[in-house]
Amino acid sequence: MASLPSLTTEHVAQTVPDALNVHAIGRGGQKLVFRADLHGHTYALKFALVPEEIEAEEVPYAEVTARIHREVETMRDCSSPHMVKLGPIGLTFAEVNGQRVLYFSEDYIDGQDVRAVLRQQGPIPAASVIQLGIHIADAIKGLWELGKIHRDIKPGNIMRRLGSGEFVLLDAGLAFDVVGESLSGGFLVGTPLYFSPEQFDYSNRRSGLDFRSDMFALGVTMYEALTGKHPFWNPGCSSETFCANIRTKTPPPPSQVIAGLPAGLDHVILRMIGKSPHLRFRKCDRLISALQEI
């Protein structure tokens, strides 16, 4: 696994001369993340190390950096307003503090991720969870129009904007191009707690995956957001039990866990987490319409 670059806010300001009010805000995957003002707007600047043995012109094909290249490409091309957007700085290489790095900018989402909301506040009101479903289903649709699936939809990758309450999907670094070359070969990637059953099927990894795998992960996320409980996992659950639950267990309807949910929401969420893709919604538009009707 690649290490993180060693950078300060001063290094970032020197590397990106137009950047003002630079602040370190954390790390994500193999990247350091800074907030900065560029051309009158606030963006996130993300920095990663370039492996020493890889020449700059070969970087898009190196395992460590290929996912960053894919992330930038996906943000640039996805039409959905609910997929985080690429900022004014595309993929750029530089020598900083004796390190070879690559960096890019993306929209800075002023808000909290859904995981943090759940930890701080507990279950989220049904109206907000329905809005989450509509917005992220639109992002899944936008990705699928590019022939891509996200593969890592989970509470920590969904931001809720302050003020508007809009939900935005982050981190397309694991986006999988079903018609292109895989970036992960036969390995499992993503967060297993939100895998669809077909993501565990090594023999059917490419032909068995489509947007409905992302729909499953969204259904799990919505179930957890509504109830505060994961539909297939609980503390102390072994990995073997969890995998068996994903494949065979039908969780209780959300309304049996938390009272007062709108009529029809149980059916929609349980359909989203159907064991086989054909049991789920056949189009994102149908899922969006079902949630809008509720």
TORKOL-4160 file (C-alpha; in steps of 0.2 Angstrom, whole numbers, padded with zeros to 4 digits, m for minus):
294
<pt num="1" X="0000" Y="0000" Z="0000"/>
<pt num="2" X="0006" Y="0017" Z="m0004"/>
<pt num="3" X="0011" Y="0029" Z="0009"/>
<pt num="4" X="0005" Y="0047" Z="0011"/>
<pt num="5" X="0015" Y="0062" Z="0005"/>
<pt num="6" X="0023" Y="0073" Z="0019"/>
<pt num="7" X="0015" Y="0090" Z="0015"/>
<pt num="8" X="0011" Y="0106" Z="0025"/>
<pt num="9" X="m0001" Y="0120" Z="0020"/>
<pt num="10" X="0014" Y="0130" Z="0016"/>
<pt num="11" X="0020" Y="0117" Z="0003"/>
<pt num="12" X="0002" Y="0117" Z="m0005"/>
<pt num="13" X="0002" Y="0136" Z="m0006"/>
<pt num="14" X="0019" Y="0135" Z="m0015"/>
<pt num="15" X="0013" Y="0122" Z="m0027"/>
<pt num="16" X="m0003" Y="0130" Z="m0031"/>
<pt num="17" X="0000" Y="0148" Z="m0031"/>
<pt num="18" X="m0018" Y="0153" Z="m0034"/>
<pt num="19" X="m0023" Y="0144" Z="m0018"/>
<pt num="20" X="m0028" Y="0155" Z="m0004"/>
<pt num="21" X="m0033" Y="0151" Z="0014"/>
<pt num="22" X="m0026" Y="0133" Z="0013"/>
<pt num="23" X="m0031" Y="0122" Z="0028"/>
<pt num="24" X="m0028" Y="0103" Z="0030"/>
<pt num="25" X="m0044" Y="0094" Z="0032"/>
<pt num="26" X="m0039" Y="0076" Z="0033"/>
<pt num="27" X="m0035" Y="0061" Z="0022"/>
<pt num="28" X="m0045" Y="0050" Z="0011"/>
<pt num="29" X="m0038" Y="0033" Z="0005"/>
<pt num="30" X="m0020" Y="0036" Z="m0001"/>
<pt num="31" X="m0023" Y="0055" Z="m0002"/>
<pt num="32" X="m0020" Y="0070" Z="0009"/>
<pt num="33" X="m0034" Y="0082" Z="0008"/>
<pt num="34" X="m0033" Y="0101" Z="0010"/>
<pt num="35" X="m0047" Y="0115" Z="0008"/>
<pt num="36" X="m0042" Y="0130" Z="m0002"/>
<pt num="37" X="m0050" Y="0145" Z="m0011"/>
<pt num="38" X="m0047" Y="0146" Z="m0030"/>
<pt num="39" X="m0054" Y="0159" Z="m0041"/>
<pt num="40" X="m0067" Y="0164" Z="m0028"/>
<pt num="41" X="m0073" Y="0147" Z="m0024"/>
<pt num="42" X="m0069" Y="0134" Z="m0011"/>
<pt num="43" X="m0062" Y="0117" Z="m0017"/>
<pt num="44" X="m0054" Y="0102" Z="m0010"/>
<pt num="45" X="m0036" Y="0099" Z="m0015"/>
<pt num="46" X="m0030" Y="0080" Z="m0015"/>
<pt num="47" X="m0012" Y="0075" Z="m0015"/>
<pt num="48" X="m0005" Y="0058" Z="m0017"/>
<pt num="49" X="0013" Y="0051" Z="m0019"/>
<pt num="50" X="0019" Y="0045" Z="m0036"/>
<pt num="51" X="0028" Y="0028" Z="m0034"/>
<pt num="52" X="0047" Y="0031" Z="m0038"/>
<pt num="53" X="0048" Y="0017" Z="m0050"/>
<pt num="54" X="0034" Y="0024" Z="m0061"/>
<pt num="55" X="0038" Y="0037" Z="m0074"/>
<pt num="56" X="0026" Y="0052" Z="m0075"/>
<pt num="57" X="0020" Y="0047" Z="m0093"/>
<pt num="58" X="0016" Y="0030" Z="m0087"/>
<pt num="59" X="0006" Y="0035" Z="m0071"/>
<pt num="60" X="m0012" Y="0032" Z="m0078"/>
<pt num="61" X="m0007" Y="0013" Z="m0079"/>
<pt num="62" X="0002" Y="0011" Z="m0063"/>
<pt num="63" X="m0009" Y="0002" Z="m0050"/>
<pt num="64" X="m0007" Y="0016" Z="m0036"/>
<pt num="65" X="m0011" Y="0030" Z="m0047"/>
<pt num="66" X="m0023" Y="0022" Z="m0060"/>
<pt num="67" X="m0038" Y="0024" Z="m0047"/>
<pt num="68" X="m0034" Y="0042" Z="m0045"/>
<pt num="69" X="m0034" Y="0044" Z="m0064"/>
<pt num="70" X="m0051" Y="0035" Z="m0065"/>
<pt num="71" X="m0058" Y="0046" Z="m0051"/>
<pt num="72" X="m0053" Y="0062" Z="m0060"/>
<pt num="73" X="m0060" Y="0055" Z="m0076"/>
<pt num="74" X="m0077" Y="0050" Z="m0068"/>
<pt num="75" X="m0079" Y="0067" Z="m0059"/>
<pt num="76" X="m0076" Y="0076" Z="m0075"/>
<pt num="77" X="m0088" Y="0065" Z="m0086"/>
<pt num="78" X="m0102" Y="0061" Z="m0074"/>
<pt num="79" X="m0118" Y="0072" Z="m0078"/>
<pt num="80" X="m0127" Y="0070" Z="m0061"/>
<pt num="81" X="m0126" Y="0085" Z="m0050"/>
<pt num="82" X="m0126" Y="0072" Z="m0035"/>
<pt num="83" X="m0109" Y="0066" Z="m0040"/>
<pt num="84" X="m0095" Y="0077" Z="m0033"/>
<pt num="85" X="m0087" Y="0087" Z="m0047"/>
<pt num="86" X="m0069" Y="0090" Z="m0053"/>
<pt num="87" X="m0063" Y="0107" Z="m0049"/>
<pt num="88" X="m0052" Y="0119" Z="m0060"/>
<pt num="89" X="m0036" Y="0109" Z="m0057"/>
<pt num="90" X="m0036" Y="0092" Z="m0066"/>
<pt num="91" X="m0023" Y="0078" Z="m0063"/>
<pt num="92" X="m0006" Y="0087" Z="m0061"/>
<pt num="93" X="0011" Y="0081" Z="m0057"/>
<pt num="94" X="0024" Y="0091" Z="m0046"/>
<pt num="95" X="0040" Y="0089" Z="m0036"/>
<pt num="96" X="0035" Y="0095" Z="m0018"/>
<pt num="97" X="0047" Y="0094" Z="m0003"/>
<pt num="98" X="0058" Y="0081" Z="m0012"/>
<pt num="99" X="0043" Y="0071" Z="m0016"/>
<pt num="100" X="0035" Y="0067" Z="m0033"/>
<pt num="101" X="0016" Y="0070" Z="m0031"/>
<pt num="102" X="0001" Y="0071" Z="m0041"/>
<pt num="103" X="m0014" Y="0082" Z="m0036"/>
<pt num="104" X="m0031" Y="0088" Z="m0042"/>
<pt num="105" X="m0046" Y="0098" Z="m0036"/>
<pt num="106" X="m0064" Y="0094" Z="m0033"/>
<pt num="107" X="m0079" Y="0103" Z="m0026"/>
<pt num="108" X="m0078" Y="0106" Z="m0007"/>
<pt num="109" X="m0094" Y="0100" Z="0001"/>
<pt num="110" X="m0098" Y="0110" Z="0016"/>
<pt num="111" X="m0107" Y="0097" Z="0027"/>
<pt num="112" X="m0106" Y="0080" Z="0035"/>
<pt num="113" X="m0105" Y="0063" Z="0029"/>
<pt num="114" X="m0119" Y="0051" Z="0033"/>
<pt num="115" X="m0108" Y="0040" Z="0044"/>
<pt num="116" X="m0104" Y="0055" Z="0055"/>
<pt num="117" X="m0123" Y="0060" Z="0056"/>
<pt num="118" X="m0128" Y="0043" Z="0061"/>
<pt num="119" X="m0114" Y="0043" Z="0075"/>
<pt num="120" X="m0119" Y="0060" Z="0082"/>
<pt num="121" X="m0138" Y="0060" Z="0079"/>
<pt num="122" X="m0143" Y="0042" Z="0077"/>
<pt num="123" X="m0156" Y="0037" Z="0064"/>
<pt num="124" X="m0160" Y="0050" Z="0051"/>
<pt num="125" X="m0178" Y="0055" Z="0048"/>
<pt num="126" X="m0187" Y="0046" Z="0034"/>
<pt num="127" X="m0190" Y="0061" Z="0023"/>
<pt num="128" X="m0171" Y="0065" Z="0023"/>
<pt num="129" X="m0167" Y="0046" Z="0019"/>
<pt num="130" X="m0179" Y="0046" Z="0005"/>
<pt num="131" X="m0170" Y="0062" Z="m0002"/>
<pt num="132" X="m0154" Y="0053" Z="0000"/>
<pt num="133" X="m0160" Y="0038" Z="m0010"/>
<pt num="134" X="m0167" Y="0050" Z="m0024"/>
<pt num="135" X="m0150" Y="0060" Z="m0025"/>
<pt num="136" X="m0138" Y="0045" Z="m0024"/>
<pt num="137" X="m0149" Y="0035" Z="m0036"/>
<pt num="138" X="m0147" Y="0049" Z="m0049"/>
<pt num="139" X="m0128" Y="0048" Z="m0046"/>
<pt num="140" X="m0128" Y="0029" Z="m0049"/>
<pt num="141" X="m0138" Y="0033" Z="m0065"/>
<pt num="142" X="m0126" Y="0046" Z="m0071"/>
<pt num="143" X="m0111" Y="0033" Z="m0068"/>
<pt num="144" X="m0120" Y="0020" Z="m0077"/>
<pt num="145" X="m0123" Y="0031" Z="m0092"/>
<pt num="146" X="m0104" Y="0031" Z="m0093"/>
<pt num="147" X="m0104" Y="0012" Z="m0092"/>
<pt num="148" X="m0097" Y="0013" Z="m0074"/>
<pt num="149" X="m0102" Y="0007" Z="m0057"/>
<pt num="150" X="m0096" Y="0015" Z="m0041"/>
<pt num="151" X="m0092" Y="0000" Z="m0030"/>
<pt num="152" X="m0090" Y="0009" Z="m0014"/>
<pt num="153" X="m0107" Y="0017" Z="m0010"/>
<pt num="154" X="m0108" Y="0018" Z="0009"/>
<pt num="155" X="m0112" Y="0031" Z="0023"/>
<pt num="156" X="m0095" Y="0038" Z="0024"/>
<pt num="157" X="m0095" Y="0042" Z="0005"/>
<pt num="158" X="m0111" Y="0052" Z="0005"/>
<pt num="159" X="m0110" Y="0070" Z="0010"/>
<pt num="160" X="m0125" Y="0080" Z="0016"/>
<pt num="161" X="m0123" Y="0099" Z="0012"/>
<pt num="162" X="m0127" Y="0111" Z="0026"/>
<pt num="163" X="m0141" Y="0122" Z="0022"/>
<pt num="164" X="m0149" Y="0114" Z="0006"/>
<pt num="165" X="m0148" Y="0096" Z="0014"/>
<pt num="166" X="m0143" Y="0089" Z="m0003"/>
<pt num="167" X="m0134" Y="0073" Z="m0004"/>
<pt num="168" X="m0118" Y="0071" Z="m0014"/>
<pt num="169" X="m0108" Y="0055" Z="m0018"/>
<pt num="170" X="m0089" Y="0055" Z="m0016"/>
<pt num="171" X="m0074" Y="0045" Z="m0020"/>
<pt num="172" X="m0075" Y="0037" Z="m0037"/>
<pt num="173" X="m0058" Y="0030" Z="m0036"/>
<pt num="174" X="m0064" Y="0012" Z="m0036"/>
<pt num="175" X="m0076" Y="0016" Z="m0051"/>
<pt num="176" X="m0077" Y="0000" Z="m0062"/>
<pt num="177" X="m0078" Y="0002" Z="m0081"/>
<pt num="178" X="m0088" Y="m0013" Z="m0086"/>
<pt num="179" X="m0082" Y="m0011" Z="m0104"/>
<pt num="180" X="m0064" Y="m0007" Z="m0101"/>
<pt num="181" X="m0049" Y="m0014" Z="m0092"/>
<pt num="182" X="m0052" Y="m0019" Z="m0074"/>
<pt num="183" X="m0041" Y="m0009" Z="m0061"/>
<pt num="184" X="m0043" Y="m0023" Z="m0048"/>
<pt num="185" X="m0041" Y="m0039" Z="m0057"/>
<pt num="186" X="m0049" Y="m0053" Z="m0047"/>
<pt num="187" X="m0047" Y="m0045" Z="m0030"/>
<pt num="188" X="m0061" Y="m0039" Z="m0019"/>
<pt num="189" X="m0061" Y="m0020" Z="m0018"/>
<pt num="190" X="m0072" Y="m0008" Z="m0009"/>
<pt num="191" X="m0081" Y="m0010" Z="0009"/>
<pt num="192" X="m0087" Y="m0028" Z="0011"/>
<pt num="193" X="m0101" Y="m0022" Z="0023"/>
<pt num="194" X="m0110" Y="m0014" Z="0008"/>
<pt num="195" X="m0106" Y="m0027" Z="m0005"/>
<pt num="196" X="m0120" Y="m0035" Z="m0015"/>
<pt num="197" X="m0120" Y="m0054" Z="m0016"/>
<pt num="198" X="m0113" Y="m0054" Z="m0033"/>
<pt num="199" X="m0098" Y="m0044" Z="m0028"/>
<pt num="200" X="m0092" Y="m0060" Z="m0018"/>
<pt num="201" X="m0094" Y="m0071" Z="m0034"/>
<pt num="202" X="m0076" Y="m0072" Z="m0041"/>
<pt num="203" X="m0081" Y="m0082" Z="m0056"/>
<pt num="204" X="m0094" Y="m0069" Z="m0062"/>
<pt num="205" X="m0085" Y="m0053" Z="m0057"/>
<pt num="206" X="m0086" Y="m0043" Z="m0073"/>
<pt num="207" X="m0102" Y="m0050" Z="m0082"/>
<pt num="208" X="m0112" Y="m0051" Z="m0066"/>
<pt num="209" X="m0110" Y="m0033" Z="m0060"/>
<pt num="210" X="m0120" Y="m0018" Z="m0066"/>
<pt num="211" X="m0128" Y="m0003" Z="m0058"/>
<pt num="212" X="m0139" Y="m0014" Z="m0048"/>
<pt num="213" X="m0124" Y="m0019" Z="m0037"/>
<pt num="214" X="m0123" Y="0000" Z="m0032"/>
<pt num="215" X="m0142" Y="0000" Z="m0030"/>
<pt num="216" X="m0140" Y="m0014" Z="m0017"/>
<pt num="217" X="m0126" Y="m0004" Z="m0007"/>
<pt num="218" X="m0138" Y="0011" Z="m0008"/>
<pt num="219" X="m0152" Y="0000" Z="m0001"/>
<pt num="220" X="m0141" Y="m0006" Z="0014"/>
<pt num="221" X="m0136" Y="0012" Z="0017"/>
<pt num="222" X="m0154" Y="0018" Z="0017"/>
<pt num="223" X="m0159" Y="0004" Z="0029"/>
<pt num="224" X="m0145" Y="0009" Z="0041"/>
<pt num="225" X="m0149" Y="0027" Z="0040"/>
<pt num="226" X="m0167" Y="0024" Z="0044"/>
<pt num="227" X="m0165" Y="0012" Z="0058"/>
<pt num="228" X="m0147" Y="0015" Z="0065"/>
<pt num="229" X="m0144" Y="m0004" Z="0062"/>
<pt num="230" X="m0135" Y="m0013" Z="0047"/>
<pt num="231" X="m0147" Y="m0026" Z="0039"/>
<pt num="232" X="m0134" Y="m0040" Z="0039"/>
<pt num="233" X="m0121" Y="m0036" Z="0052"/>
<pt num="234" X="m0121" Y="m0033" Z="0070"/>
<pt num="235" X="m0107" Y="m0031" Z="0083"/>
<pt num="236" X="m0099" Y="m0048" Z="0086"/>
<pt num="237" X="m0104" Y="m0055" Z="0070"/>
<pt num="238" X="m0091" Y="m0066" Z="0062"/>
<pt num="239" X="m0086" Y="m0063" Z="0044"/>
<pt num="240" X="m0093" Y="m0080" Z="0039"/>
<pt num="241" X="m0110" Y="m0076" Z="0047"/>
<pt num="242" X="m0110" Y="m0059" Z="0038"/>
<pt num="243" X="m0106" Y="m0067" Z="0021"/>
<pt num="244" X="m0120" Y="m0080" Z="0024"/>
<pt num="245" X="m0132" Y="m0066" Z="0029"/>
<pt num="246" X="m0128" Y="m0056" Z="0013"/>
<pt num="247" X="m0132" Y="m0071" Z="0003"/>
<pt num="248" X="m0147" Y="m0079" Z="0012"/>
<pt num="249" X="m0155" Y="m0068" Z="0026"/>
<pt num="250" X="m0170" Y="m0057" Z="0023"/>
<pt num="251" X="m0169" Y="m0043" Z="0036"/>
<pt num="252" X="m0184" Y="m0037" Z="0045"/>
<pt num="253" X="m0193" Y="m0023" Z="0037"/>
<pt num="254" X="m0187" Y="m0006" Z="0043"/>
<pt num="255" X="m0204" Y="m0002" Z="0050"/>
<pt num="256" X="m0202" Y="m0017" Z="0062"/>
<pt num="257" X="m0186" Y="m0009" Z="0069"/>
<pt num="258" X="m0192" Y="0009" Z="0070"/>
<pt num="259" X="m0210" Y="0014" Z="0070"/>
<pt num="260" X="m0219" Y="0027" Z="0060"/>
<pt num="261" X="m0211" Y="0025" Z="0043"/>
<pt num="262" X="m0221" Y="0030" Z="0027"/>
<pt num="263" X="m0231" Y="0017" Z="0019"/>
<pt num="264" X="m0221" Y="0009" Z="0004"/>
<pt num="265" X="m0204" Y="0012" Z="0010"/>
<pt num="266" X="m0201" Y="m0005" Z="0017"/>
<pt num="267" X="m0206" Y="m0013" Z="0000"/>
<pt num="268" X="m0194" Y="m0001" Z="m0009"/>
<pt num="269" X="m0179" Y="m0004" Z="0002"/>
<pt num="270" X="m0181" Y="m0023" Z="0003"/>
<pt num="271" X="m0182" Y="m0023" Z="m0016"/>
<pt num="272" X="m0166" Y="m0013" Z="m0017"/>
<pt num="273" X="m0157" Y="m0027" Z="m0007"/>
<pt num="274" X="m0164" Y="m0042" Z="m0016"/>
<pt num="275" X="m0152" Y="m0056" Z="m0017"/>
<pt num="276" X="m0151" Y="m0056" Z="m0036"/>
<pt num="277" X="m0150" Y="m0041" Z="m0047"/>
<pt num="278" X="m0166" Y="m0046" Z="m0056"/>
<pt num="279" X="m0176" Y="m0044" Z="m0040"/>
<pt num="280" X="m0171" Y="m0026" Z="m0039"/>
<pt num="281" X="m0177" Y="m0011" Z="m0049"/>
<pt num="282" X="m0173" Y="m0013" Z="m0067"/>
<pt num="283" X="m0169" Y="0006" Z="m0070"/>
<pt num="284" X="m0163" Y="0019" Z="m0058"/>
<pt num="285" X="m0177" Y="0030" Z="m0065"/>
<pt num="286" X="m0190" Y="0017" Z="m0058"/>
<pt num="287" X="m0182" Y="0018" Z="m0041"/>
<pt num="288" X="m0182" Y="0037" Z="m0041"/>
<pt num="289" X="m0200" Y="0037" Z="m0046"/>
<pt num="290" X="m0205" Y="0025" Z="m0032"/>
<pt num="291" X="m0196" Y="0035" Z="m0019"/>
<pt num="292" X="m0204" Y="0051" Z="m0026"/>
<pt num="293" X="m0221" Y="0044" Z="m0024"/>
<pt num="294" X="m0218" Y="0039" Z="m0006"/>
